[in-house]
Amino acid sequence: MQSQNKFFDDLSRLATGAAGTMAGMGREMEGRMKERLQEFVGGMDMVSREEFDAVKEMAANARAEVEALRARLEALEGKASTDAKPAPKQPKMSASPPKDAE
């Protein structure tokens, strides 16, 4: 009986060692794949999420500023048109010579 227990103990240790080795290999492969993926994405000139969010916020601020300036310009143009006096109308000149000249 003692020999059977030793056999199962050795088999159990072997299986545990193999499982640990496989888990280590899996972690190592995962690390290598992540490195490869980062190299691949880095070579594509992609921006990070933080950079994207910063530029997105800058664009939103610029749009808001443009809208504010547009409203201010429209208000100034409206004020200028009400302050300006209309120019006196001048009579239109005809292309034909006057009849008295004949």
C-alpha positions as CSV (number, residue, x, y, z in Angstrom):
1,M,0.0,0.0,0.0
2,Q,2.8,2.3,0.8
3,S,4.2,2.1,-2.7
4,Q,0.8,3.1,-4.2
5,N,0.6,6.2,-2.1
6,K,4.2,7.1,-3.1
7,F,3.2,6.6,-6.8
8,F,0.1,8.9,-6.4
9,D,2.1,11.4,-4.4
10,D,4.7,11.6,-7.2
11,L,2.0,11.8,-9.8
12,S,0.3,14.6,-7.9
13,R,3.6,16.5,-7.6
14,L,4.2,16.0,-11.3
15,A,0.7,17.3,-12.2
16,T,1.0,20.3,-9.9
17,G,4.5,21.1,-11.3
18,A,3.2,20.8,-14.9
19,A,0.2,23.0,-14.1
20,G,2.5,25.7,-12.5
21,T,4.8,25.5,-15.5
22,M,1.8,25.9,-17.9
23,A,0.5,28.9,-15.9
24,G,3.9,30.5,-16.0
25,M,4.2,30.0,-19.7
26,G,0.7,31.5,-20.1
27,R,1.7,34.6,-18.2
28,E,4.9,34.9,-20.2
29,M,3.0,34.6,-23.5
30,E,0.4,37.1,-22.4
31,G,3.2,39.6,-21.5
32,R,4.9,39.1,-24.9
33,M,1.6,39.4,-26.8
34,K,0.9,42.7,-24.9
35,E,4.4,44.0,-25.8
36,R,3.9,43.1,-29.5
37,L,0.5,44.7,-29.6
38,Q,1.8,47.9,-28.0
39,E,4.6,48.0,-30.6
40,F,2.1,47.4,-33.4
41,V,-0.3,50.1,-32.1
42,G,2.7,52.5,-31.4
43,G,3.8,52.2,-35.0
44,M,0.4,53.3,-36.2
45,D,0.8,56.8,-34.7
46,M,-2.3,56.4,-32.6
47,V,-2.9,58.8,-29.7
48,S,-3.6,57.8,-26.1
49,R,-7.0,58.2,-24.5
50,E,-5.7,61.1,-22.4
51,E,-4.5,63.0,-25.4
52,F,-7.7,62.4,-27.3
53,D,-9.8,63.6,-24.3
54,A,-7.6,66.7,-24.0
55,V,-8.0,67.6,-27.7
56,K,-11.7,66.9,-27.5
57,E,-12.1,69.3,-24.6
58,M,-10.1,72.0,-26.5
59,A,-12.3,71.6,-29.5
60,A,-15.5,71.9,-27.4
61,N,-14.1,75.1,-25.8
62,A,-13.2,76.5,-29.2
63,R,-16.7,75.8,-30.5
64,A,-18.2,77.5,-27.4
65,E,-15.9,80.5,-28.0
66,V,-16.9,80.7,-31.7
67,E,-20.6,80.7,-30.8
68,A,-20.1,83.5,-28.2
69,L,-18.1,85.6,-30.7
70,R,-20.7,84.9,-33.4
71,A,-23.5,86.1,-31.1
72,R,-21.4,89.2,-30.1
73,L,-20.8,90.0,-33.8
74,E,-24.5,89.7,-34.7
75,A,-25.3,92.0,-31.8
76,L,-22.8,94.5,-32.9
77,E,-24.0,94.3,-36.5
78,G,-27.6,94.8,-35.4
79,K,-26.6,97.8,-33.3
80,A,-24.6,99.3,-36.2
81,S,-27.5,98.9,-38.7
82,T,-29.9,100.7,-36.3
83,D,-27.4,103.5,-35.6
84,A,-26.5,104.1,-39.3
85,K,-28.7,106.5,-41.2
86,P,-29.8,105.4,-44.6
87,A,-27.9,107.0,-47.4
88,P,-30.0,109.4,-49.5
89,K,-31.2,107.8,-52.7
90,Q,-29.7,109.3,-55.8
91,P,-31.6,109.4,-59.1
92,K,-30.6,106.8,-61.6
93,M,-28.9,108.0,-64.7
94,S,-30.1,106.7,-68.0
95,A,-27.8,105.4,-70.6
96,S,-29.4,107.4,-73.5
97,P,-28.5,111.1,-74.0
98,P,-31.0,113.7,-73.0
99,K,-33.5,114.8,-75.7
100,D,-32.6,118.5,-75.3
101,A,-29.2,118.0,-76.7
102,E,-30.4,117.2,-80.2
